[in-house]
Amino acid sequence: MVKALAFLACLFLPASCPGPPDSFETARERMVSRQIEGRGVTDPRVLAAMRSVPRHLFVPPSQQAAAYEDHPLSIGHGQTISQPYIVALMTELARPAAGDRALEVGTGSGYQAAVLSRLVREVCTIEIVRPLGEEAAGRLKELGYSNVRARVGDGYEGWAEAAPFDIILVTAAPEKVPPPLLEQLKAGGRMVIPVGPVDDIQSLQLIEKDASGRIATRDMLPVRFVPLTRPR
């Protein structure tokens, strides 16, 4: 009888059942404590999200052994997954709240969207590279990130029909902040975006829109991101 009840619990409540051992758990905990918390990220919700998302499932199999190291990794098609510290820092700067709706520009492998999904009500994410976007959408669905909506498209234009957004995170660098993204940022909202030339150091900016629609921009630190591309 007990075994039968346990089977039914796993059938209807899979999250309550132990899965296979996570051989990367120690590496993920070390990543958070040394690379992220150790470098000044303090938001406990962000740290918990970084501990919970299996980064090794968002990189190619050949890169899994390096998934929790503190540097970007290639995910193909000339794109990268950002280093863990930058993912955590951008997330913390955006100050996500449980009821927020977020837009991510540059889905990549889906990792940043997965981290955000643990912290907000809904994530809309856009990827311009079709194979990456389609793979990420399938991966996010398969891994159970049910509050993420993904599509292939021009991230420069945002996602107008789903706007406005409390948070916008941009994971590729335009030379200037795209006006459509400013328009789609909700009053009281925060955008975190790298801005600058393709072949030079860029600035990670925190952009805030107040209740009257006025924009305030702060340069947070120098960064190097892949360029934000447009359809040809």
C-alpha positions as a printed NumPy array, in Angstrom:
array([[  0.   ,   0.   ,   0.   ],
       [  2.81 ,   2.406,   0.912],
       [  4.619,   1.643,  -2.356],
       [  1.409,   2.221,  -4.289],
       [  0.884,   5.594,  -2.633],
       [  4.482,   6.565,  -3.332],
       [  4.035,   5.628,  -6.995],
       [  0.894,   7.765,  -7.228],
       [  2.677,  10.679,  -5.573],
       [  5.458,  10.482,  -8.143],
       [  2.925,  10.228, -10.947],
       [  0.96 ,  13.312,  -9.955],
       [  3.598,  15.272,  -8.014],
       [  6.878,  14.594,  -9.828],
       [  8.64 ,  17.531,  -8.181],
       [  8.265,  15.766,  -4.804],
       [ 10.108,  12.648,  -5.966],
       [ 13.849,  12.168,  -5.945],
       [ 15.393,  12.085,  -9.382],
       [ 18.762,  10.731, -10.42 ],
       [ 21.722,  12.099,  -8.445],
       [ 22.99 ,  15.442,  -9.743],
       [ 26.704,  14.858, -10.204],
       [ 27.191,  18.599, -10.771],
       [ 25.646,  19.718,  -7.471],
       [ 28.993,  20.246,  -5.748],
       [ 30.363,  22.211,  -8.705],
       [ 27.222,  24.36 ,  -8.799],
       [ 27.448,  25.117,  -5.066],
       [ 31.121,  26.029,  -5.465],
       [ 30.211,  28.288,  -8.406],
       [ 27.687,  30.197,  -6.309],
       [ 29.772,  30.501,  -3.158],
       [ 33.082,  31.423,  -4.812],
       [ 32.278,  33.14 ,  -8.111],
       [ 28.984,  34.835,  -7.293],
       [ 28.435,  35.321,  -3.562],
       [ 32.187,  35.736,  -3.105],
       [ 32.192,  38.617,  -5.615],
       [ 29.411,  40.603,  -3.969],
       [ 26.055,  39.301,  -5.23 ],
       [ 23.938,  39.169,  -2.069],
       [ 20.258,  38.831,  -3.059],
       [ 19.226,  35.514,  -1.451],
       [ 16.571,  34.837,  -4.104],
       [ 19.094,  35.292,  -6.902],
       [ 21.61 ,  33.034,  -5.154],
       [ 18.933,  30.375,  -4.665],
       [ 17.985,  30.556,  -8.349],
       [ 21.606,  30.16 ,  -9.404],
       [ 21.871,  27.123,  -7.132],
       [ 18.721,  25.545,  -8.53 ],
       [ 19.207,  25.854, -12.306],
       [ 21.376,  23.07 , -13.792],
       [ 23.724,  25.136, -15.955],
       [ 25.354,  22.004, -17.417],
       [ 22.077,  21.218, -19.204],
       [ 22.217,  24.561, -21.03 ],
       [ 25.603,  24.026, -22.705],
       [ 26.656,  21.564, -25.422],
       [ 27.656,  18.114, -24.097],
       [ 31.281,  18.802, -25.013],
       [ 31.251,  21.83 , -22.68 ],
       [ 29.528,  20.272, -19.667],
       [ 32.74 ,  19.69 , -17.725],
       [ 33.359,  23.463, -17.854],
       [ 29.754,  24.523, -17.219],
       [ 30.413,  25.879, -13.725],
       [ 33.686,  27.649, -14.462],
       [ 33.796,  31.443, -14.342],
       [ 33.911,  32.292, -18.04 ],
       [ 31.609,  32.35 , -21.08 ],
       [ 31.205,  29.203, -23.175],
       [ 30.457,  28.768, -26.855],
       [ 26.979,  27.447, -27.646],
       [ 27.452,  27.485, -31.418],
       [ 26.335,  29.852, -34.189],
       [ 28.837,  32.457, -32.992],
       [ 27.   ,  32.869, -29.674],
       [ 27.971,  32.296, -26.046],
       [ 26.436,  31.613, -22.659],
       [ 27.563,  34.37 , -20.281],
       [ 29.815,  33.611, -17.343],
       [ 27.835,  32.722, -14.184],
       [ 28.841,  35.896, -12.331],
       [ 27.498,  38.142, -15.088],
       [ 24.207,  36.206, -15.217],
       [ 23.795,  36.603, -11.464],
       [ 24.864,  40.258, -11.443],
       [ 22.494,  41.253, -14.246],
       [ 19.676,  39.424, -12.501],
       [ 20.364,  41.133,  -9.177],
       [ 20.625,  44.577, -10.799],
       [ 17.147,  44.072, -12.293],
       [ 15.697,  43.544,  -8.781],
       [ 13.193,  40.838,  -9.798],
       [ 10.006,  40.475,  -7.758],
       [  7.686,  37.485,  -7.703],
       [  4.877,  39.302,  -9.521],
       [  7.04 ,  40.802, -12.268],
       [  6.889,  40.123, -15.991],
       [ 10.278,  40.013, -17.682],
       [ 11.558,  40.285, -21.23 ],
       [ 14.885,  38.764, -22.202],
       [ 16.505,  39.719, -25.499],
       [ 18.947,  37.024, -26.62 ],
       [ 17.699,  33.637, -25.425],
       [ 20.869,  31.8  , -26.404],
       [ 20.712,  28.405, -24.727],
       [ 17.894,  29.489, -22.386],
       [ 19.963,  29.666, -19.195],
       [ 19.258,  33.294, -18.246],
       [ 15.546,  32.766, -18.937],
       [ 15.565,  29.715, -16.67 ],
       [ 17.201,  31.687, -13.843],
       [ 14.719,  34.55 , -14.258],
       [ 11.786,  32.132, -14.322],
       [ 12.552,  31.157, -10.721],
       [ 12.162,  34.786,  -9.646],
       [  9.276,  36.337, -11.61 ],
       [  5.74 ,  35.526, -12.737],
       [  6.469,  35.28 , -16.466],
       [  9.445,  35.467, -18.811],
       [  9.197,  36.307, -22.51 ],
       [ 12.434,  35.586, -24.352],
       [ 13.47 ,  36.29 , -27.962],
       [ 16.309,  34.806, -30.009],
       [ 17.197,  35.904, -33.529],
       [ 19.217,  32.758, -34.42 ],
       [ 16.502,  30.269, -35.334],
       [ 18.33 ,  27.014, -34.46 ],
       [ 19.312,  28.382, -31.044],
       [ 15.843,  29.776, -30.387],
       [ 14.098,  26.546, -31.311],
       [ 16.529,  24.411, -29.306],
       [ 16.192,  26.681, -26.266],
       [ 12.391,  26.658, -26.432],
       [ 12.394,  22.858, -26.504],
       [ 14.956,  22.638, -23.697],
       [ 13.035,  25.025, -21.427],
       [  9.814,  23.115, -22.004],
       [ 11.449,  19.739, -21.426],
       [ 13.031,  20.922, -18.177],
       [  9.719,  22.235, -16.866],
       [ 10.144,  26.016, -17.027],
       [  6.455,  26.482, -17.731],
       [  6.333,  30.25 , -17.118],
       [  8.717,  30.995, -20.022],
       [  7.419,  31.987, -23.476],
       [ 10.072,  31.77 , -26.186],
       [ 10.058,  32.838, -29.801],
       [ 12.407,  33.5  , -32.707],
       [ 12.523,  37.135, -33.819],
       [ 14.234,  40.513, -33.831],
       [ 15.019,  41.339, -30.23 ],
       [ 15.814,  44.96 , -31.1  ],
       [ 12.063,  45.435, -31.619],
       [ 11.178,  43.705, -28.349],
       [  7.839,  41.949, -27.899],
       [  5.295,  44.741, -28.282],
       [  2.139,  42.661, -27.939],
       [  3.299,  41.32 , -24.561],
       [  4.496,  44.695, -23.202],
       [  4.892,  46.453, -20.857],
       [  7.559,  44.65 , -18.825],
       [  8.758,  45.246, -15.279],
       [ 12.197,  43.923, -16.22 ],
       [ 14.138,  43.796, -19.485],
       [ 17.462,  41.949, -19.686],
       [ 19.498,  42.18 , -22.882],
       [ 22.246,  39.602, -23.299],
       [ 23.827,  40.96 , -26.494],
       [ 25.239,  44.429, -27.047],
       [ 23.723,  47.112, -29.295],
       [ 25.724,  50.251, -30.007],
       [ 22.824,  52.299, -28.617],
       [ 19.837,  51.372, -26.466],
       [ 16.981,  50.288, -28.773],
       [ 14.083,  52.792, -28.505],
       [ 11.415,  50.021, -28.72 ],
       [ 12.814,  48.449, -25.556],
       [ 12.615,  51.753, -23.681],
       [  9.024,  52.105, -24.821],
       [  8.155,  48.6  , -23.631],
       [  9.682,  49.143, -20.179],
       [  6.966,  49.703, -17.616],
       [  6.951,  52.819, -15.41 ],
       [  8.961,  51.8  , -12.374],
       [ 10.752,  49.149, -14.45 ],
       [ 14.444,  48.267, -14.801],
       [ 16.485,  47.351, -17.866],
       [ 19.968,  45.85 , -17.718],
       [ 21.812,  46.044, -21.034],
       [ 25.391,  46.067, -22.371],
       [ 25.919,  49.024, -24.709],
       [ 28.862,  49.845, -26.941],
       [ 30.856,  49.09 , -30.085],
       [ 31.065,  45.558, -31.437],
       [ 34.862,  45.312, -31.297],
       [ 35.512,  47.188, -28.063],
       [ 34.702,  47.133, -24.367],
       [ 31.063,  47.905, -23.663],
       [ 29.33 ,  49.294, -20.581],
       [ 26.772,  47.293, -18.638],
       [ 24.023,  49.817, -17.972],
       [ 21.173,  49.86 , -15.473],
       [ 18.293,  51.874, -16.929],
       [ 15.318,  52.818, -14.742],
       [ 12.056,  54.441, -15.775],
       [ 10.231,  56.401, -13.07 ],
       [  6.489,  56.797, -12.626],
       [  6.423,  59.81 , -14.959],
       [  8.35 ,  57.99 , -17.687],
       [ 11.688,  59.722, -17.15 ],
       [ 14.778,  57.603, -17.837],
       [ 17.84 ,  57.378, -15.572],
       [ 20.932,  55.484, -16.725],
       [ 23.89 ,  54.258, -14.701],
       [ 27.061,  52.626, -16.016],
       [ 27.764,  49.636, -13.773],
       [ 30.94 ,  48.013, -15.152],
       [ 32.863,  47.314, -18.365],
       [ 31.842,  44.11 , -20.161],
       [ 32.298,  42.283, -23.451],
       [ 29.187,  40.752, -25.093],
       [ 28.452,  39.422, -28.554],
       [ 26.734,  42.082, -30.722],
       [ 22.95 ,  42.438, -30.903],
       [ 22.23 ,  41.448, -34.494],
       [ 19.312,  42.423, -36.726],
       [ 17.624,  40.598, -39.62 ],
       [ 19.424,  41.1  , -42.915]])
